[in-house]
Amino acid sequence: MKLLTDFDGVWTDPREEAALGYDFIVDEVCRITGADREKIQARISSIRDEVLSQPLLHGWESNGAIAAFSEEDPYITNNAICRAICLHHSDLWDQLKNDFSDFDAFSYSCYRGGVQRYSAGNVDLLRKGAKDVLRSLLSKGWEIVYASNSTGEKLRSCLGELSAEGGGPIRIRGSARKFVLTSDDGGSSQKFAERDVRTDRGHYLEILEEEKPDIIVGDVFSLDLSLPAELIAKGIPYLARGLVLYKTEYTPSWALEAAQSTPGISVVGSLVEFETHLTSFA
């Protein structure tokens, strides 16, 4: 059987890396504006509170619409902060735009800055026991494919000898662009827990149709599970083992409610629980 899995948030705890990305946002605003650091820290903190308090209005934007909501994971929160600075805080953006073409460029630069700072600390990004779980699943005959918005390089450095590039059996499809909304006319959406979630994710759909996995696991409902849930409802011939939401410390209540109320979605709260869930299909 084939597992298609997300990476960050399932096999890692992204909070520390994302916190460094948040610090990088503060550093960049200070560097470019020359403003007092304490004032900028307070300003960015206020913007963070703003985007988290209104997730339907803030998040990871694609093609003019919200593709993932601000409270779904800490990376998306950072992305939403950068977007909000661009759209709603012109006194800051008028100075930042000389260095960044748009909020996507600003956000990605800060994300990469956080990743590089975390890497410099030589701290393992994987959750404790992650490789043991992967080896156990492989020994039981599972084919494992990663589909992640992160770069393949990041995943390969974490997985090492288990990745196909390192001589192992696990394939990596990095830069999966699950956040990219590919319709120009408003696209398709589905209602999950009373929240409209866009499902016109053409690049992700290509991966799903090429891989035809038996099961998918992810921690961000909109990015990882909304499109597959729609496909299951339409009766596609794969995903016979359904979907799994990996519940984290930051999983919003609506996402948990959506998983629990949508046919074919299970919820796990640890890699041990996830391994047990997959083993039940043997």
Backbone torsions as a table, in degrees:
resi	resn	phi	psi	omega
1	MET	NA	154.5	-175.1
2	LYS	-113.1	129.0	174.4
3	LEU	-104.0	125.5	170.4
4	LEU	-105.7	120.5	-171.1
5	THR	-128.6	144.1	168.4
6	ASP	-74.0	169.9	-178.3
7	PHE	-112.3	-74.8	-178.0
8	ASP	-60.8	129.1	178.7
9	GLY	96.8	-26.6	174.4
10	VAL	-96.6	-58.3	-177.4
11	TRP	-94.1	-5.8	176.9
12	THR	-132.8	161.6	166.8
13	ASP	-104.0	106.9	-170.3
14	PRO	-82.1	0.2	-169.8
15	ARG	-64.1	-41.8	-178.2
16	GLU	-69.4	-43.3	178.0
17	GLU	-62.6	-43.1	179.0
18	ALA	-65.9	-33.8	177.5
19	ALA	-63.1	-37.0	176.1
20	LEU	-68.1	-34.0	174.1
21	GLY	-64.8	-39.7	176.3
22	TYR	-61.6	-45.3	177.7
23	ASP	-59.9	-35.5	-179.9
24	PHE	-66.5	-36.4	175.7
25	ILE	-58.7	-48.7	178.7
26	VAL	-59.0	-45.8	-178.8
27	ASP	-61.0	-42.5	-178.4
28	GLU	-67.5	-41.2	178.6
29	VAL	-64.4	-40.7	176.9
30	CYS	-64.1	-45.7	-177.2
31	ARG	-60.5	-44.9	-172.8
32	ILE	-80.8	-38.8	-177.8
33	THR	-85.7	-24.6	-176.3
34	GLY	73.0	13.4	-176.9
35	ALA	-78.5	163.4	178.9
36	ASP	-60.9	133.6	-173.5
37	ARG	-64.6	-41.5	-179.3
38	GLU	-62.0	-38.6	179.3
39	LYS	-67.8	-39.7	179.3
40	ILE	-68.2	-41.7	178.0
41	GLN	-58.5	-43.3	179.0
42	ALA	-66.4	-38.4	-179.1
43	ARG	-66.8	-46.7	-179.2
44	ILE	-66.3	-37.7	177.1
45	SER	-61.6	-40.4	177.8
46	SER	-65.0	-39.8	177.8
47	ILE	-65.1	-39.6	177.7
48	ARG	-60.0	-45.7	178.0
49	ASP	-60.5	-38.7	-179.3
50	GLU	-62.1	-48.3	-175.8
51	VAL	-71.9	-30.9	179.1
52	LEU	-74.9	-27.1	-178.8
53	SER	-78.6	-17.0	-178.8
54	GLN	-133.3	67.4	-174.3
55	PRO	-65.4	-22.4	178.7
56	LEU	-72.0	-19.5	-178.3
57	LEU	-103.2	-14.9	-174.0
58	HIS	-129.8	147.7	177.7
59	GLY	161.3	-152.6	179.8
60	TRP	-89.2	108.4	-176.3
61	GLU	-87.9	140.0	173.5
62	SER	-143.5	130.8	176.0
63	ASN	54.0	37.6	175.7
64	GLY	80.8	8.8	-178.3
65	ALA	-137.4	163.0	178.9
66	ILE	-80.3	116.2	-179.6
67	ALA	-92.4	-25.4	176.3
68	ALA	-150.4	141.6	-170.2
69	PHE	-87.4	152.4	-168.2
70	SER	-58.6	-28.3	-174.5
71	GLU	-96.3	8.4	-173.2
72	GLU	-78.4	-31.8	170.1
73	ASP	-161.4	163.6	-173.6
74	PRO	-67.0	-26.7	174.5
75	TYR	-65.4	-42.5	-179.4
76	ILE	-66.8	-36.0	176.1
77	THR	-58.9	-45.9	178.3
78	ASN	-61.0	-42.6	179.0
79	ASN	-60.0	-43.8	-179.7
80	ALA	-64.1	-35.5	177.0
81	ILE	-62.1	-46.9	-180.0
82	CYS	-62.3	-41.2	178.1
83	ARG	-63.6	-44.1	-178.9
84	ALA	-64.0	-38.4	177.1
85	ILE	-59.4	-44.4	-179.2
86	CYS	-64.7	-45.1	-171.1
87	LEU	-87.1	-28.3	-169.0
88	HIS	-127.2	-0.7	-178.3
89	HIS	-132.9	72.4	-171.5
90	SER	-64.8	-27.7	179.6
91	ASP	-63.8	-31.4	175.7
92	LEU	-83.7	-46.5	-174.3
93	TRP	-65.6	-31.7	179.2
94	ASP	-59.3	-25.8	176.9
95	GLN	-92.3	-38.3	-178.3
96	LEU	-68.8	-31.5	-174.0
97	LYS	-67.1	-12.5	174.0
98	ASN	-72.0	-22.1	179.2
99	ASP	-104.4	-21.4	-176.0
100	PHE	-132.2	133.1	-175.1
101	SER	-69.3	-32.1	180.0
102	ASP	-160.9	-179.5	-177.1
103	PHE	-68.8	-26.2	175.8
104	ASP	-63.2	-45.1	179.6
105	ALA	-64.1	-40.9	178.1
106	PHE	-63.4	-47.2	-178.6
107	SER	-63.3	-45.2	-177.3
108	TYR	-66.1	-38.3	178.2
109	SER	-61.5	-41.5	179.7
110	CYS	-71.0	-37.1	175.8
111	TYR	-61.1	-48.7	180.0
112	ARG	-62.8	-36.3	177.6
113	GLY	-61.7	-41.3	177.7
114	GLY	-66.2	-41.4	178.4
115	VAL	-61.1	-44.5	-179.0
116	GLN	-66.0	-38.7	178.4
117	ARG	-66.3	-39.5	178.3
118	TYR	-65.9	-43.2	-179.8
119	SER	-61.8	-35.4	-179.1
120	ALA	-64.8	-21.7	179.8
121	GLY	-82.5	-6.0	179.2
122	ASN	52.8	39.2	176.9
123	VAL	-103.3	130.8	-178.5
124	ASP	-60.4	126.5	-179.1
125	LEU	-78.9	-26.7	-176.3
126	LEU	-67.7	147.6	172.9
127	ARG	-62.7	153.8	178.2
128	LYS	-59.4	128.5	178.0
129	GLY	83.5	3.7	-175.6
130	ALA	-60.6	-45.7	-179.0
131	LYS	-66.6	-33.4	177.4
132	ASP	-63.7	-41.2	178.8
133	VAL	-65.7	-42.7	178.5
134	LEU	-60.1	-46.3	-179.9
135	ARG	-63.3	-38.1	179.1
136	SER	-64.1	-45.0	179.8
137	LEU	-64.5	-41.1	178.3
138	LEU	-62.3	-39.5	-179.1
139	SER	-67.3	-23.3	178.9
140	LYS	-90.1	4.3	174.4
141	GLY	96.6	6.7	178.5
142	TRP	-74.1	135.2	168.3
143	GLU	-90.4	130.2	-174.6
144	ILE	-119.0	127.1	177.8
145	VAL	-129.6	127.4	175.2
146	TYR	-91.7	134.7	170.2
147	ALA	-125.0	104.7	-171.9
148	SER	-132.1	146.6	173.1
149	ASN	-72.2	-18.6	174.8
150	SER	-70.3	162.5	-179.1
151	THR	-71.1	152.2	175.5
152	GLY	-60.0	-32.7	179.8
153	GLU	-60.0	-43.2	179.7
154	LYS	-62.4	-45.0	-179.0
155	LEU	-65.8	-42.3	-179.3
156	ARG	-61.6	-38.3	-179.3
157	SER	-66.9	-29.3	179.3
158	CYS	-81.9	-41.0	-174.1
159	LEU	-83.1	-25.2	176.4
160	GLY	56.5	-122.1	-173.7
161	GLU	-68.2	-13.3	178.7
162	LEU	-81.2	-19.2	-179.3
163	SER	-78.2	153.6	179.6
164	ALA	-59.3	-37.4	179.4
165	GLU	-68.2	-22.9	177.6
166	GLY	-95.6	10.4	179.2
167	GLY	94.2	3.5	-178.1
168	GLY	-97.5	-173.3	-173.7
169	PRO	-94.4	-7.5	-172.0
170	ILE	-90.9	121.9	178.1
171	ARG	-88.2	148.5	-177.8
172	ILE	-124.3	126.3	172.6
173	ARG	-115.1	85.7	-179.3
174	GLY	-80.2	169.7	-178.1
175	SER	48.6	49.9	-172.9
176	ALA	-72.1	-17.0	176.4
177	ARG	58.8	40.5	176.9
178	LYS	-66.0	-18.7	-179.9
179	PHE	-84.5	-10.3	-174.6
180	VAL	-80.7	119.0	174.9
181	LEU	-88.5	126.0	-166.8
182	THR	-107.9	6.9	176.0
183	SER	-105.4	139.8	-179.8
184	ASP	-94.7	-3.9	-173.4
185	ASP	-111.0	28.2	-177.7
186	GLY	97.4	-18.8	173.1
187	GLY	63.3	-172.6	178.9
188	SER	-101.2	153.7	177.1
189	SER	-148.8	158.5	175.5
190	GLN	-128.9	150.0	178.4
191	LYS	-94.0	122.4	176.9
192	PHE	-125.0	120.7	-179.0
193	ALA	50.5	45.3	177.6
194	GLU	66.6	15.3	176.9
195	ARG	-117.3	128.4	177.5
196	ASP	-77.8	122.8	-178.2
197	VAL	-120.3	126.9	179.8
198	ARG	-69.6	137.7	-177.6
199	THR	-121.5	4.3	179.2
200	ASP	-83.1	75.4	-176.3
201	ARG	-114.4	78.7	-169.8
202	GLY	-62.0	-36.2	-179.3
203	HIS	-69.4	-40.2	177.2
204	TYR	-66.1	-39.9	178.5
205	LEU	-59.6	-39.9	178.0
206	GLU	-59.7	-42.3	179.0
207	ILE	-64.2	-45.2	-179.5
208	LEU	-60.7	-43.0	-177.7
209	GLU	-72.3	-29.0	177.2
210	GLU	-76.7	-40.7	-174.9
211	GLU	-85.5	-35.0	-176.7
212	LYS	46.9	61.2	-176.4
213	PRO	-71.4	159.8	173.9
214	ASP	-83.2	-27.9	-176.7
215	ILE	-154.4	150.7	178.1
216	ILE	-129.1	140.4	173.3
217	VAL	-126.2	139.9	176.2
218	GLY	-159.7	162.2	-179.1
219	ASP	-105.1	-14.2	-179.0
220	VAL	-110.1	110.6	-171.0
221	PHE	-58.5	-49.2	-174.9
222	SER	-64.0	-43.1	-177.1
223	LEU	-74.8	-44.5	-168.2
224	ASP	-94.8	-34.7	-166.0
225	LEU	-117.8	-21.2	-174.1
226	SER	-63.4	-48.5	179.0
227	LEU	-64.6	-49.3	177.5
228	PRO	-58.0	-37.2	177.9
229	ALA	-62.9	-39.8	176.9
230	GLU	-64.1	-40.3	-179.6
231	LEU	-66.2	-40.3	177.9
232	ILE	-61.4	-42.3	179.8
233	ALA	-63.1	-26.4	179.1
234	LYS	-85.4	-6.1	175.7
235	GLY	86.4	32.5	177.3
236	ILE	-60.7	154.2	-174.6
237	PRO	-82.2	-3.2	177.2
238	TYR	-113.7	-168.1	-174.3
239	LEU	58.4	38.0	-178.6
240	ALA	-65.5	-23.6	179.1
241	ARG	-95.4	3.3	171.7
242	GLY	83.8	-156.2	-175.7
243	LEU	-126.7	157.8	178.7
244	VAL	-133.7	125.6	169.8
245	LEU	-91.1	121.8	175.4
246	TYR	-86.1	107.9	-177.3
247	LYS	-78.3	125.1	-179.5
248	THR	-114.8	-178.3	177.6
249	GLU	-66.4	-20.9	-176.4
250	TYR	-109.2	3.7	179.6
251	THR	-59.4	122.1	-179.9
252	PRO	-70.2	154.2	-175.8
253	SER	-61.8	-34.9	-178.6
254	TRP	-65.4	-36.2	-179.6
255	ALA	-67.5	-40.3	177.4
256	LEU	-64.9	-42.8	177.1
257	GLU	-62.4	-41.2	179.6
258	ALA	-62.1	-43.5	179.9
259	ALA	-64.5	-41.4	-176.5
260	GLN	-72.6	-22.6	-176.8
261	SER	-103.9	-2.3	-178.6
262	THR	-102.8	124.3	179.4
263	PRO	-56.7	137.4	175.2
264	GLY	90.3	2.4	179.9
265	ILE	-114.0	127.3	174.4
266	SER	-106.7	165.5	-179.6
267	VAL	-127.1	132.0	173.5
268	VAL	-127.6	157.3	-178.1
269	GLY	-120.5	7.5	178.1
270	SER	-161.9	165.2	177.2
271	LEU	-67.8	-31.7	177.3
272	VAL	-64.2	-44.6	176.8
273	GLU	-61.9	-39.7	-179.3
274	PHE	-65.5	-42.8	177.9
275	GLU	-61.0	-43.0	179.1
276	THR	-62.0	-40.5	179.7
277	HIS	-62.1	-45.7	-179.6
278	LEU	-68.8	-36.5	-179.7
279	THR	-63.9	-26.9	-179.8
280	SER	-65.6	-15.8	179.5
281	PHE	-88.3	-8.5	-176.0
282	ALA	-67.6	NA	NA
